[in-house]
Amino acid sequence: MVPRIALSKHGPDVSRIVHGSWHLADWNKSTREIVDLVHGCLEQGITTFDHADIYGDYTCEGRFGTALAEAGIDRSAIQLVTKCGIKLVSTRRPGHRMKCYDTSCSHIIASVENSLRCLHTDYIDLLLIHRPDPLADPREINEAFVRLRQAGKVHSFGVSNFLPAQLEALASKLDVPLVTNQIEYSVLHLDAHADGSIDLCQKLGLCPMAWSPLGGGRLFRADSDRARRLRETLARLGRDLGGAAPEQVAIAWILRHPVRFVPVLGTGNAARIQQAVEALDLELSTEQWFEIRRDSLGQDVP
């Protein structure tokens, strides 16, 4: 079973592996199949589900919410994460004239109200600002966060894709704590080590969430020397670890870091979800972890 973990001292508790709905619209699943997917996650202890208002051209929250309503699941047994702040040009949003960011108080609150309707819920467990907004006014974001929390519509707040200075600057102006930064992190994407994102999370006591933990599938599709090298290493280490699949070793590599990453799985395949859950039982040695790092960067540590 997947254990629970507190993202910070302020919470919330989430499952150590999160199910992500970024590509839900691409899976061509019926409502019944989405219900089965949710139940399958819950049976393994995956209780946290990650969304964003824009996913699937503004359709994924609604499809998931319809399934959630049909499933009859106790709302207190799951945690819903969603994001706002990006505006897409879409027939579903006729007022949007161009792709841009909007972190005004009015837009954040309107986005949350719409997410609540789509997800068929009275509250969001965790709301993230989707990307750093160069026109962000921390006073506007703070007002939105405070109003949403006081109304009981959002319980916790965080950010996504923020660099350390951006996270610190926003956090310093808020009356509510930021509990996580959801960043891209995988054996193919190690920027968080160089840009200070991991260091800041450790300093602040935050567990970061890792989106695209398998490189969005690129790890197993790309034909580059780097991808081939990593695939060979992951396969060999998997054999050393008792026959683990390369995908499991890649997830275990993320979980091995002491910052306590929370991977967000973007798959609708039940077998792949099961594989990721089993990766929790894999224990990489320090040398195995650095071997994967070396083959990702193409060099040993200095």
C-alpha positions in Angstrom: 0.0 0.0 0.0 1.2 3.5 -0.8 1.9 5.4 2.4 0.8 9.0 3.2 3.2 11.9 3.6 2.8 15.5 4.8 4.0 18.0 2.2 5.1 20.4 4.9 4.6 21.0 8.6 1.4 22.8 7.6 0.2 19.7 5.6 -1.7 18.5 3.8 -1.2 14.7 3.9 -1.1 13.2 0.5 -0.3 9.7 -0.9 3.4 9.3 -1.6 2.5 8.6 -5.2 -0.1 10.9 -6.8 -2.2 10.1 -9.9 -2.1 12.9 -12.5 -4.9 13.7 -15.0 -2.9 15.8 -17.5 -3.6 13.4 -20.3 -7.0 12.2 -19.2 -8.7 13.5 -22.3 -6.2 11.6 -24.5 -7.0 8.2 -22.9 -10.5 7.9 -24.5 -11.9 6.4 -21.3 -15.6 6.2 -20.6 -16.9 7.5 -17.3 -17.2 3.9 -16.1 -13.5 3.3 -17.0 -12.5 6.4 -15.1 -14.5 5.2 -12.1 -12.6 1.9 -12.3 -9.3 3.7 -12.6 -10.0 5.8 -9.5 -11.1 2.7 -7.5 -8.0 0.9 -8.7 -5.8 3.7 -7.4 -7.6 3.8 -4.0 -7.2 0.0 -3.6 -3.4 0.6 -3.8 -3.4 3.6 -1.4 -3.2 6.3 -4.1 -5.6 8.8 -2.7 -4.4 12.0 -4.2 -5.4 13.2 -7.7 -3.7 16.0 -9.5 -5.5 18.3 -12.0 -5.3 21.8 -13.6 -8.1 23.9 -15.0 -6.6 23.9 -18.4 -5.9 20.1 -18.8 -7.6 18.6 -21.9 -8.6 22.1 -23.1 -10.6 22.7 -20.0 -12.3 19.3 -20.0 -10.3 16.9 -17.7 -11.7 18.3 -14.4 -15.2 17.9 -15.6 -14.7 14.3 -16.9 -13.0 13.3 -13.6 -15.7 15.1 -11.5 -18.5 13.3 -13.3 -16.8 9.9 -12.6 -16.2 10.9 -9.0 -19.9 11.7 -8.5 -20.8 8.4 -10.0 -18.3 6.4 -8.0 -19.8 7.4 -4.7 -16.4 7.8 -3.0 -16.2 9.4 0.4 -14.8 12.8 -0.3 -12.7 12.8 2.9 -10.9 9.7 1.7 -9.3 11.5 -1.3 -7.3 14.7 -1.9 -7.8 16.8 -4.9 -5.1 19.0 -6.2 -5.6 21.6 -9.0 -3.8 24.5 -10.6 -4.8 27.9 -12.0 -3.1 30.9 -13.6 -2.7 30.0 -17.2 -5.3 31.2 -19.8 -5.6 29.3 -23.0 -7.3 30.4 -26.2 -10.2 28.0 -26.4 -13.8 27.8 -27.6 -14.6 26.9 -24.0 -13.2 30.3 -22.9 -14.4 32.7 -25.6 -13.1 35.7 -23.6 -9.5 34.6 -23.9 -7.9 36.3 -26.8 -4.3 35.0 -26.4 -2.4 32.6 -24.2 -1.2 34.4 -21.2 -0.9 34.1 -17.4 -3.4 35.7 -15.0 -2.9 35.6 -11.2 -5.2 38.4 -10.3 -7.5 37.8 -7.3 -10.6 37.7 -9.5 -9.1 35.2 -11.9 -7.8 32.9 -9.2 -11.2 32.9 -7.4 -13.2 32.4 -10.6 -10.9 29.5 -11.6 -11.4 27.8 -8.2 -15.2 28.3 -8.4 -15.2 26.6 -11.8 -12.9 23.8 -10.6 -15.3 23.2 -7.7 -18.2 22.9 -10.1 -16.4 20.6 -12.5 -15.0 18.3 -9.8 -18.3 18.1 -8.0 -16.8 19.0 -4.7 -17.1 21.7 -2.0 -13.4 22.2 -1.5 -9.9 21.8 -3.1 -7.3 20.2 -0.8 -4.4 21.9 -2.6 -4.4 24.8 -5.1 -1.2 25.6 -7.0 -0.3 28.6 -9.1 0.5 26.8 -12.3 3.5 28.9 -13.5 5.3 32.0 -12.4 3.5 35.1 -13.7 5.8 38.0 -14.6 2.9 40.4 -13.8 2.0 38.7 -10.6 1.0 41.0 -7.7 1.6 39.2 -4.4 -1.1 41.3 -2.8 -3.7 40.0 -5.3 -2.6 36.4 -4.8 -2.6 36.8 -1.0 -6.1 38.2 -1.1 -7.4 35.3 -3.2 -5.7 32.7 -1.0 -7.0 34.3 2.2 -10.6 34.6 0.9 -10.6 31.0 -0.4 -9.2 29.6 2.8 -11.6 31.6 5.0 -14.5 30.3 2.8 -13.3 26.7 3.2 -13.0 26.3 -0.5 -9.3 25.7 -0.6 -7.4 24.1 2.4 -3.7 24.5 1.3 -1.7 26.4 -1.3 1.5 25.9 -3.3 3.2 26.7 -6.6 4.3 24.8 -9.7 7.4 25.3 -11.9 8.7 28.2 -9.7 12.4 28.8 -9.4 13.7 29.3 -5.8 13.8 33.1 -5.9 10.3 33.2 -7.3 9.0 30.9 -4.5 10.7 32.8 -1.8 9.5 36.2 -3.1 5.9 35.1 -3.2 6.0 33.2 0.1 7.4 36.3 1.9 4.2 38.3 0.9 1.6 35.8 1.9 -0.5 35.3 5.0 -0.9 31.6 4.2 2.0 29.1 3.9 3.1 27.6 0.6 3.3 23.8 1.2 5.0 22.5 -2.0 6.5 23.3 -5.4 5.5 20.9 -8.2 8.4 20.7 -10.6 9.6 18.6 -13.4 12.0 16.0 -12.2 13.2 12.6 -13.6 16.3 10.8 -14.6 16.1 12.9 -17.8 15.5 16.2 -16.1 17.9 17.1 -13.3 17.6 20.9 -13.4 16.3 21.0 -9.8 19.7 20.0 -8.5 21.5 22.9 -10.3 18.9 25.7 -9.9 18.5 25.3 -6.2 14.9 24.1 -6.2 15.7 21.0 -4.1 17.9 23.0 -1.7 15.2 25.5 -1.0 12.6 22.8 -0.4 15.0 21.2 2.1 15.5 24.6 3.8 11.8 25.3 4.0 10.8 21.7 4.9 8.7 21.2 1.8 8.3 18.0 -0.1 8.3 18.8 -3.8 5.9 17.1 -6.2 7.6 15.7 -9.3 5.7 15.9 -12.6 6.7 13.9 -15.6 8.7 11.4 -13.4 9.3 9.2 -16.5 10.2 12.1 -18.7 6.8 12.1 -20.3 7.6 8.8 -21.9 10.7 10.2 -23.7 12.9 8.0 -21.5 11.6 4.9 -23.4 10.9 6.5 -26.8 13.8 8.7 -27.5 16.7 7.5 -29.7 19.4 9.7 -28.3 22.6 8.3 -26.9 21.6 9.6 -23.5 18.2 7.9 -23.5 19.7 4.6 -24.8 22.5 4.8 -22.1 19.9 5.4 -19.4 17.7 2.6 -20.6 20.6 0.1 -20.5 21.6 1.2 -17.0 18.0 1.1 -15.6 17.5 -2.4 -17.1 20.8 -3.7 -15.7 20.1 -2.2 -12.2 16.6 -3.7 -12.4 18.1 -7.1 -12.8 20.4 -6.5 -9.9 17.4 -5.5 -7.8 15.6 -8.7 -8.3 14.0 -8.2 -11.7 12.5 -4.7 -11.4 11.4 -3.0 -14.6 13.4 0.0 -15.8 10.4 2.2 -15.1 10.4 1.1 -11.5 14.1 1.8 -11.1 13.5 5.3 -12.5 10.7 6.0 -10.0 12.8 4.5 -7.2 15.6 6.9 -8.1 13.3 9.8 -7.5 12.0 8.4 -4.2 15.6 7.8 -3.0 16.2 11.5 -2.6 16.0 12.7 1.1 13.9 15.8 0.1 11.0 13.2 -0.3 9.7 13.8 -3.7 6.1 13.0 -4.4 5.9 11.6 -8.0 2.8 12.5 -10.1 2.0 9.6 -12.4 0.5 10.7 -15.7 -0.8 7.3 -16.9 -4.2 5.7 -17.2 -2.7 2.2 -17.5 -3.4 0.2 -14.4 -0.4 -2.1 -14.9 2.0 0.9 -15.0 0.3 2.4 -11.9 0.9 -1.0 -10.2 4.5 -0.9 -11.3 5.1 2.5 -9.8 3.5 1.4 -6.5 5.9 -1.6 -6.3 8.8 0.8 -6.9 8.3 2.0 -3.3 9.8 -1.3 -2.1 13.0 -0.8 -4.1 16.1 0.5 -2.3 18.8 2.0 -4.4 22.3 2.1 -2.9 24.2 5.4 -3.0 26.4 4.1 -5.8 23.4 2.9 -7.8 21.8 6.3 -7.5 25.0 8.1 -8.6 25.4 5.7 -11.5 22.1 6.7 -12.9 23.0 10.4 -12.3 26.3 9.9 -14.2 24.6 8.3 -17.2 22.0 11.1 -17.3 24.6 13.9 -17.2 27.3 12.0 -19.1 29.9 12.5 -16.5 30.9 11.6 -12.9 30.8 14.0 -10.1 33.8 16.3 -10.0 
